[in-house]
């Protein structure tokens, strides 16, 4: 058991270390009044949508509750597929050649509470960039699931962009998910709605605030190996994302 715990923490450290160096330096997000880099309103809307979906909360957990003694702590890596040639990205990213994937290494913790309720927090800081985020969730398992029946849960979430002084972006989300465990495997699927609020903070830019609503679906698989849990999740939306998570589960 001791060896398994050591190997679990080693896996978490390697995953986080690799993801931390994936995003090259120079990819700061900056809104500018330079005529060559200034965004039109439609470009600002597209940027707001991309950043909002990029930072929106990723569940990375089945619908079943952790239980009052349950606790998950781990690291994850989210790769978000973007159109690197889009004008709103080439203007807003300080590097002349934005990456085709934004890669987010994150710290993620979830705690079980009574009555089928779980709470969670997530924090990310992209290495070599000013982009970061912080967020949280409240999940309620309406059906906790059993050997014969699936679990069903509702979730509310919030995230906000960190580190970008020229842009404020926050998201609010709700989703419903269903899962069913089979031995050490628990697949899950869900669908949700994300509301994105975006505001430019640059004197001289006459950009109106954007308030957007987008639907997204997600599907994932949790693999439980003693104290180590591995989760993979794909999010289906206008800005697709793919996340891998490794965590210690108590």
C-alpha positions in Angstrom: 0.0 0.0 0.0 2.8 2.4 0.9 4.5 1.7 -2.5 1.1 2.4 -4.3 0.8 5.8 -2.5 4.3 6.8 -3.5 3.7 5.8 -7.1 0.4 7.7 -7.1 2.1 10.9 -6.0 4.9 10.4 -8.5 2.4 10.0 -11.3 0.7 13.3 -10.3 4.1 15.1 -10.2 5.1 13.9 -13.6 1.8 14.8 -15.2 1.9 18.3 -13.7 5.5 18.9 -14.6 5.1 17.9 -18.2 2.0 20.1 -18.7 3.7 23.1 -17.0 6.3 23.3 -19.8 4.0 22.6 -22.7 2.8 26.2 -23.2 5.6 28.2 -24.7 6.6 31.7 -23.4 5.2 34.8 -25.1 1.6 33.7 -25.3 0.2 36.5 -23.1 -3.4 37.6 -23.7 -3.5 41.4 -24.2 -6.1 43.8 -25.6 -4.5 46.7 -27.5 -5.4 50.1 -28.9 -2.8 49.6 -31.6 -4.7 49.9 -34.9 -3.0 46.8 -36.2 -4.1 44.7 -33.2 -7.3 46.4 -32.1 -10.3 44.1 -32.0 -13.6 44.8 -33.8 -16.8 44.1 -31.8 -17.4 40.7 -33.6 -13.8 39.7 -32.9 -14.2 40.6 -29.3 -17.3 38.5 -29.1 -15.4 35.6 -30.7 -12.6 36.0 -28.2 -15.0 36.2 -25.3 -16.6 33.0 -26.4 -13.3 31.2 -26.8 -11.8 32.3 -23.5 -15.1 31.7 -21.7 -15.4 28.1 -22.9 -11.7 27.6 -22.4 -11.9 28.5 -18.7 -15.4 27.1 -18.0 -15.6 24.4 -15.3 -14.7 20.9 -16.3 -16.4 18.4 -14.0 -13.8 15.5 -14.2 -16.0 13.3 -12.0 -19.0 10.9 -12.3 -22.4 11.8 -11.0 -22.1 9.6 -7.9 -21.2 11.5 -4.7 -17.9 11.1 -2.9 -19.7 10.5 0.4 -19.2 12.4 3.6 -15.7 11.0 4.1 -14.7 11.3 0.4 -11.9 13.6 -0.8 -10.2 13.9 -4.2 -7.0 15.9 -4.7 -5.0 15.9 -7.9 -3.7 17.6 -11.0 -5.1 17.7 -14.4 -4.2 19.0 -17.9 -6.8 20.5 -20.2 -6.0 21.0 -23.9 -8.4 23.4 -25.7 -8.6 23.2 -29.5 -8.6 26.7 -31.0 -8.4 28.2 -34.4 -4.8 29.6 -34.3 -5.3 31.6 -37.5 -8.4 33.4 -36.3 -7.9 37.2 -36.4 -9.1 37.7 -32.9 -6.4 35.3 -31.6 -3.6 36.7 -33.7 -4.5 40.2 -32.5 -5.0 39.3 -28.8 -2.1 36.9 -28.2 1.2 38.6 -27.9 3.0 35.9 -29.8 2.7 36.3 -33.5 1.9 32.5 -33.9 -0.7 31.4 -31.3 -0.7 27.7 -30.5 -3.4 25.5 -32.0 -4.0 24.1 -28.4 -4.1 26.1 -25.2 -2.8 23.8 -22.5 -3.9 24.3 -18.9 -2.2 22.5 -16.0 -4.6 22.7 -13.0 -4.9 21.9 -9.3 -8.3 20.4 -8.5 -9.8 19.3 -5.2 -13.3 17.9 -4.4 -14.8 17.1 -1.0 -17.9 15.1 -0.2 -20.5 16.5 2.2 -23.7 15.0 3.7 -26.9 14.5 1.6 -25.1 13.6 -1.6 -23.5 17.0 -2.0 -19.9 17.6 -3.2 -18.0 20.8 -3.4 -14.9 21.5 -5.6 -12.3 24.1 -6.4 -9.9 24.4 -9.3 -6.9 26.7 -9.9 -4.7 27.1 -13.0 -1.8 29.1 -14.2 -0.4 28.7 -17.7 3.4 28.7 -17.6 4.9 31.3 -19.9 1.6 33.2 -20.1 -0.4 35.7 -18.0 -3.5 33.4 -18.3 -4.9 31.8 -15.2 -8.2 30.9 -13.7 -9.9 30.0 -10.4 -13.3 28.4 -10.0 -15.6 26.2 -8.0 -18.6 23.9 -8.1 -21.5 22.6 -6.0 -22.8 19.2 -7.1 -25.9 17.5 -5.7 -26.5 13.8 -6.5 -30.2 13.4 -6.9 -29.8 9.7 -7.2 -26.7 8.3 -5.5 -26.6 5.1 -7.6 -26.2 1.5 -6.6 -25.0 -1.8 -8.0 -28.1 -2.0 -10.2 -29.0 1.7 -10.8 -27.1 4.7 -12.2 -26.3 8.0 -10.3 -27.8 11.3 -11.5 -26.5 14.7 -10.4 -27.0 18.4 -10.9 -24.1 20.9 -10.7 -23.6 24.6 -10.5 -20.2 26.1 -11.2 -18.3 29.4 -11.5 -14.9 30.4 -13.0 -13.1 33.6 -13.5 -10.0 34.6 -15.6 -6.9 35.6 -13.7 -3.8 37.6 -14.6 -5.2 39.5 -17.7 -5.5 43.1 -16.7 -7.0 44.2 -20.0 -9.9 41.6 -19.9 -12.4 40.4 -17.4 -14.1 37.1 -18.2 -16.3 35.1 -15.8 -18.5 32.1 -16.4 -21.5 30.6 -14.7 -22.6 27.1 -15.5 -25.2 24.4 -14.8 -25.2 20.8 -15.9 -26.8 17.4 -15.4 -24.8 14.2 -15.6 -25.4 10.5 -15.2 -22.9 7.7 -14.4 -22.8 4.0 -13.7 -19.9 2.2 -12.1 -18.7 -1.2 -13.3 -16.0 -2.6 -10.9 -13.1 -0.1 -11.1 -14.5 1.7 -14.1 -17.1 4.5 -14.0 -18.2 6.1 -17.3 -20.3 9.3 -17.3 -22.0 11.7 -19.7 -23.6 15.1 -19.2 -24.9 18.2 -20.8 -24.9 21.8 -19.5 -25.2 25.5 -20.2 -22.5 28.1 -19.8 -23.1 31.9 -19.4 -20.1 34.0 -20.3 -19.6 37.6 -19.1 -16.8 39.6 -20.7 -15.6 43.1 -20.4 -12.6 45.0 -21.9 -10.5 47.1 -19.5 -8.5 49.2 -21.8 -8.9 53.0 -22.0 -9.6 54.1 -25.6 -11.2 50.8 -26.6 -14.9 51.2 -27.4 -15.9 47.6 -27.1 -19.3 46.7 -25.6 -19.5 44.1 -22.9 -20.5 40.6 -24.1 -23.0 38.3 -22.4 -23.1 35.0 -24.1 -24.9 31.6 -23.5 -23.5 28.4 -24.9 -24.5 24.7 -24.6 -21.9 22.0 -24.1 -21.8 18.3 -23.6 -19.2 16.1 -22.0 -18.3 12.5 -21.5 -15.7 10.9 -19.4 -14.3 7.8 -17.7 -13.0 7.4 -14.2 -10.6 4.5 -13.4 -10.1 3.8 -9.7 -7.0 1.9 -8.6 -6.8 1.8 -4.8 -5.9 5.4 -3.8 -5.2 6.5 -7.3 -7.9 7.7 -9.6 -7.4 8.5 -13.3 -10.1 10.5 -15.2 -10.3 11.4 -18.9 -13.0 13.7 -20.2 -13.9 15.2 -23.6 -16.0 18.3 -23.8 -18.1 18.9 -26.9 -18.8 22.6 -27.7 -17.9 25.2 -30.2 -14.4 25.2 -28.5 -13.7 21.5 -27.8 -11.4 20.5 -24.9 -9.8 17.3 -23.7 -8.7 16.8 -20.1 -6.7 14.2 -18.2 -6.7 14.0 -14.4 -4.7 12.0 -11.9 -5.7 12.3 -8.2 -5.4 10.8 -4.8 -8.8 9.6 -3.6 -9.7 9.0 0.0 
